[in-house]
Amino acid sequence: MRLLHIALQESELLLEESDQATLTFGELVMKGGWVMVPIILLSLVAIYIFVERFYVITRAGHEDMNFMNRIKDYIYDSKIDAAVALCKSSKSPASRMVEKGITRIGRPLNDVNTAIETVGKLEVYKLEKGLATLATVAGAAPMIGFLGTVIGMIKSFYDMASAGNNIDVSLLSSGIYTALVTTVAGLIVGILAYFAYNILVSKVEKVIFRLEATSTEFMDILNEPV
């Protein structure tokens, strides 16, 4: 029983020491030093780009299942103005492509197809806005974190050299904190940005597939005999 009592006392002491050693998030960030500033800024940039692009790309991917059927009816009925008005009211990449094609009706089909492809490329370019920056964040954040690691280790070795024979663990803790915190922060931001980038790229590819399908369907309408 006495051994059990001693063990319980020792475990309580260890728990008290661990509670005292607990750091808040703000204190942990401060331990990382100035290197944490660009990492935090990059994380904010990544969050903004992901949220904004996710909303834009998701909205661009919404498709009215009856849109092309109505366009087909308007073209067959020679209601070109009504078809253009429908495209303008839709306000989607696919509708803007079809609108450009409708305005080219009467010209050679190759010219119509070229005009549609040009608009499609411009729409895809708009959707991909910011993705290159997000990819840069995914690669730059871990590198900045590793820079903090190198700086922290240099500081630790400098403190060791300055202390001589009076080396104390607390003397080296500042540099070690900087090395570990910045590495972890940089990797977290980089990994999340990498996943965010791939999610957005996947959504853009789905939109591109739908644009290609819409373009093909519109050209089929023009090729069909009235």
C-alpha positions in Angstrom: 0.0 0.0 0.0 2.8 2.4 0.8 4.4 1.8 -2.5 1.1 2.5 -4.2 0.8 5.8 -2.2 4.3 6.9 -3.2 3.6 6.1 -6.9 0.4 8.1 -6.8 2.2 11.1 -5.2 4.9 10.9 -8.0 2.3 10.8 -10.7 0.5 13.8 -9.2 3.8 15.7 -9.2 4.4 14.8 -12.8 0.9 16.0 -13.8 1.5 19.3 -12.0 4.8 19.8 -13.8 3.2 19.0 -17.2 0.4 21.5 -16.5 2.9 24.2 -15.7 4.8 23.4 -18.9 1.8 23.7 -21.1 2.0 26.5 -23.7 -0.9 28.4 -25.3 -1.1 28.7 -29.0 0.0 32.3 -28.9 3.0 31.5 -26.8 4.0 28.7 -29.1 3.8 31.1 -32.1 5.9 33.6 -30.3 8.6 30.9 -29.7 8.9 30.5 -33.4 10.2 34.1 -33.8 9.9 36.4 -36.8 9.9 33.4 -39.2 6.3 32.7 -38.1 5.1 36.0 -39.5 5.5 35.1 -43.2 4.2 31.6 -42.5 1.0 33.0 -40.9 0.6 35.5 -43.8 0.9 32.6 -46.3 -1.7 30.6 -44.4 -4.1 33.6 -44.6 -3.4 34.0 -48.3 -4.1 30.2 -48.8 -7.3 30.3 -46.9 -8.6 33.4 -48.8 -7.7 31.9 -52.2 -9.3 28.5 -51.4 -12.6 29.9 -50.0 -12.9 32.5 -52.8 -12.0 30.1 -55.7 -14.1 27.2 -54.2 -17.2 29.5 -54.3 -16.5 30.7 -57.8 -15.7 27.3 -59.3 -18.6 25.7 -57.6 -21.0 28.4 -59.0 -19.4 28.0 -62.4 -20.1 24.2 -62.3 -23.8 24.6 -61.8 -25.6 23.6 -64.9 -29.2 24.0 -66.1 -30.2 20.7 -67.6 -32.7 22.4 -69.9 -30.4 25.2 -71.0 -29.2 23.5 -74.2 -32.6 22.2 -75.1 -34.0 25.8 -74.9 -31.1 27.1 -77.0 -31.8 24.4 -79.6 -35.5 25.3 -79.8 -34.7 29.0 -80.1 -32.2 28.4 -82.9 -34.5 26.1 -84.8 -37.3 28.7 -84.5 -34.8 31.4 -85.7 -35.2 33.3 -82.4 -31.6 34.3 -82.1 -32.3 37.3 -79.9 -34.1 35.1 -77.4 -31.2 32.6 -77.4 -28.7 35.4 -76.7 -31.0 36.8 -73.9 -31.1 33.4 -72.3 -27.3 33.1 -72.4 -26.9 36.5 -70.8 -29.3 35.7 -68.0 -27.5 32.4 -67.2 -24.2 34.1 -66.4 -22.1 31.0 -66.5 -19.0 30.0 -68.5 -20.9 27.6 -70.6 -23.6 30.2 -71.5 -20.9 32.8 -72.4 -19.4 30.2 -74.8 -22.7 29.5 -76.4 -23.5 33.2 -76.7 -20.3 33.7 -78.6 -21.2 30.8 -80.9 -24.7 32.2 -81.5 -23.4 35.5 -82.5 -21.2 33.7 -85.1 -24.1 31.8 -86.7 -24.0 32.2 -90.4 -20.3 32.0 -90.6 -18.3 28.8 -91.4 -18.5 26.2 -88.7 -14.8 26.3 -88.2 -14.9 30.0 -87.4 -17.8 29.3 -84.9 -15.9 26.5 -83.3 -12.7 28.6 -83.0 -14.7 31.5 -81.4 -16.2 29.1 -78.9 -12.8 27.6 -78.0 -11.3 31.0 -77.5 -14.0 32.0 -75.0 -13.7 28.7 -73.3 -10.0 29.2 -72.8 -10.6 32.6 -71.3 -13.2 31.2 -69.0 -10.8 28.5 -67.8 -8.1 31.1 -67.3 -10.5 33.1 -65.1 -11.3 30.0 -63.0 -7.7 29.2 -62.5 -6.9 32.6 -61.2 -5.0 32.3 -57.9 -4.2 28.6 -58.2 -0.6 29.3 -59.1 -0.3 31.4 -55.9 -1.8 28.6 -53.9 0.7 26.2 -55.4 3.5 28.6 -54.5 2.3 28.7 -50.9 2.3 24.9 -50.7 6.0 24.9 -51.7 7.2 28.1 -50.0 5.7 27.5 -46.5 7.7 24.4 -45.7 10.9 26.1 -47.1 10.4 29.1 -44.8 9.8 26.7 -41.9 13.1 25.0 -42.7 14.7 28.4 -42.8 13.5 28.9 -39.2 14.9 25.5 -38.3 18.3 26.5 -39.6 18.2 29.9 -37.8 17.1 28.2 -34.6 19.9 25.6 -34.8 22.5 28.4 -35.5 21.2 30.2 -32.5 21.5 27.1 -30.3 25.1 26.4 -31.4 26.0 30.1 -30.9 24.6 30.0 -27.4 26.5 26.8 -26.7 29.8 28.3 -27.9 29.2 31.5 -25.9 28.3 29.5 -22.7 31.6 27.6 -22.8 31.6 25.0 -20.0 28.4 26.5 -18.4 26.0 25.0 -20.8 22.4 25.0 -19.5 19.4 23.3 -21.1 17.3 26.5 -20.6 20.0 28.4 -22.5 19.4 26.3 -25.6 15.6 26.1 -25.4 14.9 29.3 -27.3 16.8 28.2 -30.4 15.3 24.7 -30.2 11.8 26.1 -29.9 12.4 28.2 -33.0 13.7 25.3 -34.9 10.8 22.9 -34.1 7.9 25.3 -34.1 8.7 26.9 -37.5 9.2 23.5 -39.1 5.9 22.2 -37.9 4.1 25.4 -38.8 5.6 25.5 -42.3 4.7 21.8 -42.9 1.2 22.3 -41.7 0.5 25.3 -43.9 2.3 23.6 -46.9 0.3 20.4 -46.6 -3.1 22.1 -46.2 -2.3 24.4 -49.2 -1.3 21.4 -51.2 -4.6 19.6 -50.5 -6.5 22.8 -51.2 -4.7 23.3 -54.5 -5.5 19.7 -55.7 -9.2 20.1 -54.6 -9.5 23.2 -56.7 -7.7 21.7 -59.7 -10.1 18.7 -59.6 -13.1 21.0 -59.6 -11.7 23.1 -62.5 -11.2 19.9 -64.5 -14.8 19.0 -64.0 -15.9 22.4 -65.2 -13.6 22.0 -68.3 -15.2 18.7 -69.1 -18.6 20.3 -69.0 -17.5 23.2 -71.1 -16.2 20.7 -73.7 -19.4 18.8 -73.6 -21.5 22.0 -74.1 -19.3 23.1 -77.0 -19.7 19.7 -78.7 -23.5 19.8 -78.2 -23.8 23.3 -79.6 -21.8 22.4 -82.7 -24.0 19.3 -83.1 -27.0 21.6 -83.1 -25.5 23.7 -85.9 -24.7 20.6 -87.9 -28.1 19.1 -87.6 -30.5 19.8 -90.5 -33.3 22.1 -89.6 
